[in-house]
Amino acid sequence: MIRKATITDAKKIRSLIQFWAKKGKVLDRSLNYIYENIRDFWIYQEKNKVIGCCALHVVGWDNLAEIKALVVNENYHRKGVGDKLVIKCLKEAGQLQITAVFALTFVPEFFKKIGFRKTSRNKLPHKIWSDCVNCNSFPDCNEEAMIFKLRR
């Protein structure tokens, strides 16, 4: 089941993110960051266990949002959990009248199958780099920028 995250999910979300951050697959997020941004997060839950999470973060005045912190327990890979989380975020973006959603990713193929297209980072607002400067790979990042245009 997919639902909005609550404060009681924060430590579970942190644990999932940490697992993949240690492998260099996602940017680590502090527990404080997760608490402060808990309303951005969706979780996939099975039998009271958090299996995956994904955040939709509204970027600002550009009618733009970002998919962040998409992680899924490795035992549930290739079972549609990530797809369902991203699609839930895209639906929420549509309800918020966001016109485009982007993701910075090491796995562009995943986002491409959902309908995202490759884009240049230079086409994205500079404020997206606030997370990048905290990354170990900055400024030599290999993440690709992907974008999904929403219909009005």
Backbone as JSON Lines, residues from 0, in Angstrom:
{"i":0,"aa":"M","n":[0.84,-1.17,0.0],"ca":[0.0,0.0,0.0],"c":[0.89,1.24,0.0]}
{"i":1,"aa":"I","n":[0.47,2.24,-0.74],"ca":[1.19,3.51,-0.77],"c":[0.4,4.53,0.02]}
{"i":2,"aa":"R","n":[1.13,5.28,0.85],"ca":[0.48,6.33,1.64],"c":[1.48,7.45,1.9]}
{"i":3,"aa":"K","n":[0.96,8.59,2.33],"ca":[1.82,9.69,2.73],"c":[2.56,9.28,4.01]}
{"i":4,"aa":"A","n":[3.8,9.68,4.09],"ca":[4.6,9.37,5.27],"c":[4.14,10.2,6.46]}
{"i":5,"aa":"T","n":[4.37,9.66,7.64],"ca":[4.08,10.37,8.87],"c":[5.39,10.48,9.67]}
{"i":6,"aa":"I","n":[5.35,11.26,10.71],"ca":[6.52,11.44,11.57],"c":[7.06,10.1,12.07]}
{"i":7,"aa":"T","n":[6.16,9.16,12.34],"ca":[6.61,7.86,12.86],"c":[7.37,7.04,11.82]}
{"i":8,"aa":"D","n":[7.32,7.44,10.55],"ca":[8.04,6.74,9.48],"c":[9.46,7.28,9.28]}
{"i":9,"aa":"A","n":[9.77,8.42,9.87],"ca":[11.02,9.12,9.55],"c":[12.27,8.26,9.74]}
{"i":10,"aa":"K","n":[12.37,7.54,10.83],"ca":[13.57,6.73,11.08],"c":[13.66,5.55,10.11]}
{"i":11,"aa":"K","n":[12.53,5.0,9.72],"ca":[12.52,3.91,8.74],"c":[12.95,4.43,7.37]}
{"i":12,"aa":"I","n":[12.48,5.61,7.01],"ca":[12.88,6.24,5.74],"c":[14.38,6.49,5.77]}
{"i":13,"aa":"R","n":[14.86,7.02,6.87],"ca":[16.3,7.31,7.02],"c":[17.12,6.05,6.84]}
{"i":14,"aa":"S","n":[16.68,4.96,7.42],"ca":[17.41,3.69,7.32],"c":[17.49,3.21,5.87]}
{"i":15,"aa":"L","n":[16.39,3.27,5.17],"ca":[16.38,2.88,3.75],"c":[17.32,3.76,2.92]}
{"i":16,"aa":"I","n":[17.24,5.06,3.13],"ca":[18.09,5.98,2.37],"c":[19.56,5.74,2.7]}
{"i":17,"aa":"Q","n":[19.88,5.56,3.98],"ca":[21.27,5.32,4.39],"c":[21.85,4.09,3.72]}
{"i":18,"aa":"F","n":[21.07,3.03,3.63],"ca":[21.55,1.8,3.01],"c":[22.05,2.08,1.6]}
{"i":19,"aa":"W","n":[21.25,2.8,0.8],"ca":[21.62,3.08,-0.59],"c":[22.64,4.2,-0.69]}
{"i":20,"aa":"A","n":[22.65,5.13,0.24],"ca":[23.65,6.2,0.23],"c":[25.05,5.63,0.47]}
{"i":21,"aa":"K","n":[25.16,4.64,1.35],"ca":[26.46,4.01,1.62],"c":[27.0,3.3,0.38]}
{"i":22,"aa":"K","n":[26.11,2.89,-0.51],"ca":[26.51,2.25,-1.76],"c":[26.73,3.27,-2.88]}
{"i":23,"aa":"G","n":[26.52,4.56,-2.56],"ca":[26.74,5.62,-3.54],"c":[25.63,5.74,-4.57]}
{"i":24,"aa":"K","n":[24.45,5.24,-4.26],"ca":[23.34,5.25,-5.23],"c":[22.41,6.43,-5.08]}
{"i":25,"aa":"V","n":[22.35,7.03,-3.88],"ca":[21.52,8.21,-3.63],"c":[22.27,9.15,-2.69]}
{"i":26,"aa":"L","n":[21.83,10.37,-2.66],"ca":[22.37,11.34,-1.73],"c":[21.81,11.05,-0.34]}
{"i":27,"aa":"D","n":[22.69,11.01,0.64],"ca":[22.24,10.76,2.01],"c":[21.38,11.92,2.48]}
{"i":28,"aa":"R","n":[20.45,11.63,3.35],"ca":[19.56,12.63,3.94],"c":[19.63,12.48,5.46]}
{"i":29,"aa":"S","n":[19.8,13.58,6.14],"ca":[19.84,13.53,7.6],"c":[18.44,13.26,8.14]}
{"i":30,"aa":"L","n":[18.39,12.77,9.35],"ca":[17.1,12.55,9.99],"c":[16.37,13.88,10.12]}
{"i":31,"aa":"N","n":[17.1,14.92,10.42],"ca":[16.5,16.26,10.51],"c":[15.87,16.66,9.18]}
{"i":32,"aa":"Y","n":[16.56,16.42,8.06],"ca":[16.02,16.73,6.73],"c":[14.7,15.97,6.52]}
{"i":33,"aa":"I","n":[14.69,14.71,6.87],"ca":[13.48,13.9,6.66],"c":[12.33,14.43,7.51]}
{"i":34,"aa":"Y","n":[12.59,14.73,8.78],"ca":[11.53,15.3,9.61],"c":[11.0,16.62,9.03]}
{"i":35,"aa":"E","n":[11.91,17.49,8.61],"ca":[11.49,18.79,8.09],"c":[10.73,18.69,6.77]}
{"i":36,"aa":"N","n":[10.97,17.62,6.02],"ca":[10.35,17.46,4.71],"c":[9.41,16.26,4.65]}
{"i":37,"aa":"I","n":[8.94,15.81,5.79],"ca":[8.13,14.59,5.85],"c":[6.9,14.68,4.94]}
{"i":38,"aa":"R","n":[6.36,15.89,4.75],"ca":[5.17,16.01,3.89],"c":[5.47,15.77,2.42]}
{"i":39,"aa":"D","n":[6.74,15.78,2.04],"ca":[7.13,15.48,0.66],"c":[7.13,13.98,0.37]}
{"i":40,"aa":"F","n":[7.21,13.18,1.41],"ca":[7.45,11.74,1.24],"c":[6.18,10.91,1.11]}
{"i":41,"aa":"W","n":[6.29,9.93,0.21],"ca":[5.33,8.84,0.09],"c":[6.08,7.58,0.5]}
{"i":42,"aa":"I","n":[5.39,6.64,1.09],"ca":[6.02,5.36,1.4],"c":[5.18,4.21,0.84]}
{"i":43,"aa":"Y","n":[5.87,3.14,0.53],"ca":[5.24,1.89,0.14],"c":[5.41,0.97,1.34]}
{"i":44,"aa":"Q","n":[4.3,0.45,1.83],"ca":[4.3,-0.34,3.05],"c":[3.65,-1.69,2.8]}
{"i":45,"aa":"E","n":[4.24,-2.72,3.38],"ca":[3.66,-4.06,3.36],"c":[3.77,-4.64,4.76]}
{"i":46,"aa":"K","n":[2.66,-5.06,5.31],"ca":[2.65,-5.67,6.65],"c":[3.39,-4.81,7.66]}
{"i":47,"aa":"N","n":[3.05,-3.55,7.7],"ca":[3.65,-2.58,8.63],"c":[5.15,-2.36,8.45]}
{"i":48,"aa":"K","n":[5.71,-2.8,7.33],"ca":[7.13,-2.61,7.04],"c":[7.26,-1.62,5.88]}
{"i":49,"aa":"V","n":[8.1,-0.61,6.06],"ca":[8.36,0.35,4.99],"c":[9.31,-0.3,3.99]}
{"i":50,"aa":"I","n":[8.81,-0.51,2.77],"ca":[9.54,-1.2,1.71],"c":[10.27,-0.2,0.8]}
{"i":51,"aa":"G","n":[9.67,0.98,0.64],"ca":[10.26,1.98,-0.24],"c":[9.74,3.36,0.09]}
{"i":52,"aa":"C","n":[10.43,4.37,-0.45],"ca":[9.97,5.74,-0.26],"c":[10.39,6.59,-1.45]}
{"i":53,"aa":"C","n":[9.72,7.7,-1.57],"ca":[10.0,8.64,-2.65],"c":[9.43,9.99,-2.22]}
{"i":54,"aa":"A","n":[10.15,11.06,-2.53],"ca":[9.68,12.39,-2.17],"c":[9.42,13.22,-3.42]}
{"i":55,"aa":"L","n":[8.39,14.03,-3.35],"ca":[8.1,15.02,-4.39],"c":[8.33,16.37,-3.74]}
{"i":56,"aa":"H","n":[9.35,17.06,-4.21],"ca":[9.71,18.35,-3.63],"c":[9.44,19.46,-4.63]}
{"i":57,"aa":"V","n":[8.57,20.38,-4.27],"ca":[8.26,21.52,-5.14],"c":[9.46,22.45,-5.1]}
{"i":58,"aa":"V","n":[9.95,22.81,-6.3],"ca":[11.18,23.59,-6.41],"c":[10.93,25.07,-6.2]}
{"i":59,"aa":"G","n":[9.85,25.59,-6.69],"ca":[9.62,27.02,-6.51],"c":[8.63,27.56,-7.51]}
{"i":60,"aa":"W","n":[8.9,28.75,-7.93],"ca":[7.96,29.49,-8.78],"c":[7.95,29.03,-10.23]}
{"i":61,"aa":"D","n":[8.71,28.04,-10.57],"ca":[8.84,27.62,-11.96],"c":[7.85,26.52,-12.36]}
{"i":62,"aa":"N","n":[6.83,26.26,-11.54],"ca":[5.91,25.14,-11.79],"c":[6.67,23.84,-11.99]}
{"i":63,"aa":"L","n":[7.66,23.65,-11.15],"ca":[8.58,22.54,-11.28],"c":[8.72,21.82,-9.94]}
{"i":64,"aa":"A","n":[8.84,20.5,-9.99],"ca":[9.07,19.71,-8.78],"c":[10.14,18.67,-9.09]}
{"i":65,"aa":"E","n":[10.71,18.13,-8.02],"ca":[11.77,17.13,-8.17],"c":[11.39,15.85,-7.43]}
{"i":66,"aa":"I","n":[11.69,14.73,-8.07],"ca":[11.61,13.43,-7.41],"c":[12.92,13.26,-6.66]}
{"i":67,"aa":"K","n":[12.82,13.02,-5.36],"ca":[14.01,12.86,-4.52],"c":[13.89,11.59,-3.69]}
{"i":68,"aa":"A","n":[15.05,11.08,-3.28],"ca":[15.11,10.0,-2.29],"c":[14.26,8.79,-2.65]}
{"i":69,"aa":"L","n":[14.28,8.41,-3.91],"ca":[13.57,7.2,-4.34],"c":[14.44,5.99,-4.0]}
{"i":70,"aa":"V","n":[14.0,5.22,-3.03],"ca":[14.72,4.02,-2.64],"c":[13.72,2.9,-2.33]}
{"i":71,"aa":"V","n":[14.15,1.69,-2.63],"ca":[13.33,0.5,-2.39],"c":[14.21,-0.58,-1.78]}
{"i":72,"aa":"N","n":[13.7,-1.25,-0.78],"ca":[14.39,-2.37,-0.17],"c":[14.85,-3.31,-1.27]}
{"i":73,"aa":"E","n":[16.12,-3.75,-1.2],"ca":[16.68,-4.54,-2.3],"c":[15.94,-5.86,-2.54]}
{"i":74,"aa":"N","n":[15.25,-6.39,-1.56],"ca":[14.47,-7.62,-1.74],"c":[13.2,-7.39,-2.56]}
{"i":75,"aa":"Y","n":[12.87,-6.13,-2.82],"ca":[11.65,-5.8,-3.55],"c":[11.94,-5.13,-4.9]}
{"i":76,"aa":"H","n":[13.2,-5.19,-5.33],"ca":[13.54,-4.61,-6.64],"c":[12.86,-5.41,-7.75]}
{"i":77,"aa":"R","n":[12.53,-4.7,-8.81],"ca":[11.91,-5.27,-10.02],"c":[10.54,-5.87,-9.74]}
{"i":78,"aa":"K","n":[9.85,-5.3,-8.76],"ca":[8.49,-5.76,-8.43],"c":[7.49,-4.63,-8.59]}
{"i":79,"aa":"G","n":[7.92,-3.5,-9.18],"ca":[7.01,-2.4,-9.45],"c":[6.85,-1.39,-8.33]}
{"i":80,"aa":"V","n":[7.56,-1.56,-7.24],"ca":[7.42,-0.65,-6.1],"c":[7.89,0.75,-6.47]}
{"i":81,"aa":"G","n":[9.06,0.87,-7.07],"ca":[9.58,2.18,-7.47],"c":[8.68,2.87,-8.47]}
{"i":82,"aa":"D","n":[8.19,2.1,-9.45],"ca":[7.27,2.66,-10.46],"c":[6.03,3.25,-9.79]}
{"i":83,"aa":"K","n":[5.46,2.48,-8.87],"ca":[4.23,2.93,-8.2],"c":[4.47,4.2,-7.38]}
{"i":84,"aa":"L","n":[5.62,4.28,-6.73],"ca":[5.93,5.47,-5.94],"c":[6.09,6.7,-6.83]}
{"i":85,"aa":"V","n":[6.82,6.55,-7.93],"ca":[7.01,7.69,-8.84],"c":[5.68,8.11,-9.45]}
{"i":86,"aa":"I","n":[4.87,7.16,-9.86],"ca":[3.57,7.49,-10.46],"c":[2.7,8.22,-9.44]}
{"i":87,"aa":"K","n":[2.75,7.82,-8.18],"ca":[1.99,8.51,-7.13],"c":[2.47,9.96,-7.01]}
{"i":88,"aa":"C","n":[3.78,10.16,-7.08],"ca":[4.33,11.52,-7.02],"c":[3.9,12.34,-8.24]}
{"i":89,"aa":"L","n":[3.87,11.72,-9.41],"ca":[3.43,12.44,-10.62],"c":[1.96,12.85,-10.52]}
{"i":90,"aa":"K","n":[1.14,11.97,-9.95],"ca":[-0.28,12.31,-9.75],"c":[-0.42,13.47,-8.79]}
{"i":91,"aa":"E","n":[0.36,13.45,-7.72],"ca":[0.32,14.55,-6.76],"c":[0.78,15.85,-7.44]}
{"i":92,"aa":"A","n":[1.81,15.77,-8.26],"ca":[2.29,16.95,-8.98],"c":[1.18,17.53,-9.86]}
{"i":93,"aa":"G","n":[0.45,16.67,-10.52],"ca":[-0.67,17.12,-11.34],"c":[-1.74,17.83,-10.51]}
{"i":94,"aa":"Q","n":[-2.04,17.28,-9.35],"ca":[-3.02,17.9,-8.46],"c":[-2.56,19.28,-7.99]}
{"i":95,"aa":"L","n":[-1.24,19.45,-7.87],"ca":[-0.67,20.74,-7.46],"c":[-0.49,21.7,-8.64]}
{"i":96,"aa":"Q","n":[-0.88,21.25,-9.82],"ca":[-0.76,22.01,-11.06],"c":[0.7,22.29,-11.44]}
{"i":97,"aa":"I","n":[1.57,21.37,-11.06],"ca":[2.97,21.41,-11.48],"c":[3.0,21.02,-12.96]}
{"i":98,"aa":"T","n":[3.83,21.68,-13.75],"ca":[3.87,21.38,-15.18],"c":[5.01,20.45,-15.58]}
{"i":99,"aa":"A","n":[6.03,20.32,-14.72],"ca":[7.14,19.42,-15.04],"c":[7.76,18.89,-13.75]}
{"i":100,"aa":"V","n":[8.19,17.64,-13.81],"ca":[8.86,16.99,-12.68],"c":[10.19,16.45,-13.2]}
{"i":101,"aa":"F","n":[11.26,16.72,-12.47],"ca":[12.55,16.21,-12.9],"c":[13.15,15.31,-11.83]}
{"i":102,"aa":"A","n":[14.16,14.55,-12.23],"ca":[14.91,13.71,-11.32],"c":[16.37,13.73,-11.76]}
{"i":103,"aa":"L","n":[17.26,13.72,-10.81],"ca":[18.68,13.52,-11.08],"c":[18.97,12.09,-10.67]}
{"i":104,"aa":"T","n":[19.48,11.28,-11.59],"ca":[19.54,9.84,-11.34],"c":[20.77,9.17,-11.95]}
{"i":105,"aa":"F","n":[21.19,8.09,-11.3],"ca":[22.21,7.21,-11.86],"c":[21.57,6.11,-12.7]}
{"i":106,"aa":"V","n":[20.24,6.03,-12.67],"ca":[19.51,4.98,-13.38],"c":[18.48,5.61,-14.32]}
{"i":107,"aa":"P","n":[18.94,6.28,-15.38],"ca":[18.0,6.95,-16.28],"c":[17.02,5.99,-16.96]}
{"i":108,"aa":"E","n":[17.43,4.74,-17.15],"ca":[16.55,3.76,-17.8],"c":[15.27,3.55,-17.01]}
{"i":109,"aa":"F","n":[15.38,3.58,-15.68],"ca":[14.2,3.41,-14.84],"c":[13.2,4.52,-15.13]}
{"i":110,"aa":"F","n":[13.67,5.77,-15.13],"ca":[12.77,6.9,-15.34],"c":[12.27,6.95,-16.78]}
{"i":111,"aa":"K","n":[13.1,6.53,-17.72],"ca":[12.69,6.54,-19.14],"c":[11.48,5.64,-19.36]}
{"i":112,"aa":"K","n":[11.44,4.47,-18.72],"ca":[10.32,3.55,-18.92],"c":[9.01,4.1,-18.37]}
{"i":113,"aa":"I","n":[9.1,5.07,-17.44],"ca":[7.9,5.7,-16.89],"c":[7.43,6.87,-17.76]}
{"i":114,"aa":"G","n":[8.32,7.35,-18.64],"ca":[7.94,8.45,-19.53],"c":[8.79,9.69,-19.38]}
{"i":115,"aa":"F","n":[9.81,9.65,-18.53],"ca":[10.74,10.78,-18.41],"c":[11.65,10.81,-19.63]}
{"i":116,"aa":"R","n":[12.12,12.0,-19.97],"ca":[13.08,12.18,-21.07],"c":[14.34,12.83,-20.52]}
{"i":117,"aa":"K","n":[15.46,12.52,-21.14],"ca":[16.72,13.13,-20.76],"c":[16.66,14.63,-21.06]}
{"i":118,"aa":"T","n":[17.24,15.44,-20.18],"ca":[17.3,16.88,-20.38],"c":[18.66,17.37,-19.92]}
{"i":119,"aa":"S","n":[18.99,18.57,-20.28],"ca":[20.24,19.18,-19.84],"c":[20.05,19.78,-18.46]}
{"i":120,"aa":"R","n":[21.02,19.61,-17.59],"ca":[20.97,20.22,-16.26],"c":[20.88,21.74,-16.38]}
{"i":121,"aa":"N","n":[21.46,22.28,-17.43],"ca":[21.46,23.74,-17.62],"c":[20.06,24.3,-17.85]}
{"i":122,"aa":"K","n":[19.11,23.45,-18.2],"ca":[17.73,23.9,-18.39],"c":[16.95,23.95,-17.08]}
{"i":123,"aa":"L","n":[17.56,23.43,-16.02],"ca":[16.91,23.41,-14.71],"c":[17.36,24.62,-13.9]}
{"i":124,"aa":"P","n":[16.53,25.12,-13.01],"ca":[16.9,26.3,-12.21],"c":[18.12,26.02,-11.34]}
{"i":125,"aa":"H","n":[18.91,27.04,-11.11],"ca":[20.14,26.89,-10.32],"c":[19.88,26.46,-8.89]}
{"i":126,"aa":"K","n":[18.69,26.72,-8.36],"ca":[18.42,26.36,-6.97],"c":[18.42,24.85,-6.74]}
{"i":127,"aa":"I","n":[18.35,24.05,-7.81],"ca":[18.41,22.6,-7.62],"c":[19.78,22.15,-7.14]}
{"i":128,"aa":"W","n":[20.79,22.98,-7.31],"ca":[22.15,22.59,-6.95],"c":[22.38,22.64,-5.44]}
{"i":129,"aa":"S","n":[21.42,23.11,-4.67],"ca":[21.61,23.18,-3.22],"c":[21.9,21.8,-2.62]}
{"i":130,"aa":"D","n":[21.3,20.75,-3.15],"ca":[21.59,19.39,-2.69],"c":[22.92,18.91,-3.25]}
{"i":131,"aa":"C","n":[23.22,19.3,-4.47],"ca":[24.42,18.79,-5.14],"c":[25.7,19.18,-4.41]}
{"i":132,"aa":"V","n":[25.75,20.35,-3.85],"ca":[26.98,20.78,-3.19],"c":[27.29,19.95,-1.95]}
{"i":133,"aa":"N","n":[26.32,19.22,-1.44],"ca":[26.54,18.35,-0.28],"c":[26.92,16.92,-0.67]}
{"i":134,"aa":"C","n":[27.01,16.67,-1.95],"ca":[27.28,15.32,-2.44],"c":[28.79,15.1,-2.58]}
{"i":135,"aa":"N","n":[29.24,13.88,-2.29],"ca":[30.66,13.53,-2.43],"c":[31.14,13.62,-3.87]}
{"i":136,"aa":"S","n":[30.25,13.48,-4.83],"ca":[30.62,13.49,-6.24],"c":[30.67,14.89,-6.85]}
{"i":137,"aa":"F","n":[30.24,15.89,-6.12],"ca":[30.22,17.25,-6.66],"c":[31.63,17.77,-6.84]}
{"i":138,"aa":"P","n":[31.98,18.39,-7.94],"ca":[31.16,18.77,-9.08],"c":[31.21,17.77,-10.23]}
{"i":139,"aa":"D","n":[31.85,16.62,-10.01],"ca":[32.03,15.64,-11.08],"c":[30.99,14.53,-11.02]}
{"i":140,"aa":"C","n":[29.74,14.93,-11.03],"ca":[28.63,14.0,-10.87],"c":[28.3,13.3,-12.18]}
{"i":141,"aa":"N","n":[27.92,12.02,-12.06],"ca":[27.51,11.25,-13.23],"c":[26.0,11.07,-13.32]}
{"i":142,"aa":"E","n":[25.26,11.73,-12.43],"ca":[23.81,11.62,-12.5],"c":[23.31,12.31,-13.76]}
{"i":143,"aa":"E","n":[22.24,11.76,-14.3],"ca":[21.62,12.35,-15.48],"c":[20.33,13.04,-15.07]}
{"i":144,"aa":"A","n":[20.05,14.14,-15.74],"ca":[18.81,14.87,-15.49],"c":[17.73,14.3,-16.41]}
{"i":145,"aa":"M","n":[16.6,13.96,-15.81],"ca":[15.45,13.44,-16.54],"c":[14.25,14.32,-16.21]}
{"i":146,"aa":"I","n":[13.36,14.49,-17.18],"ca":[12.2,15.37,-16.95],"c":[10.93,14.73,-17.49]}
{"i":147,"aa":"F","n":[9.85,14.97,-16.8],"ca":[8.52,14.49,-17.2],"c":[7.61,15.72,-17.3]}
{"i":148,"aa":"K","n":[7.04,15.95,-18.47],"ca":[6.13,17.07,-18.66],"c":[4.71,16.59,-18.4]}
{"i":149,"aa":"L","n":[4.02,17.32,-17.54],"ca":[2.64,16.98,-17.2],"c":[1.69,17.75,-18.08]}
{"i":150,"aa":"R","n":[0.59,17.12,-18.41],"ca":[-0.46,17.79,-19.2],"c":[-1.36,18.57,-18.27]}
{"i":151,"aa":"R","n":[-1.84,19.67,-18.74],"ca":[-2.78,20.46,-17.94],"c":[-4.17,19.92,-18.12]}
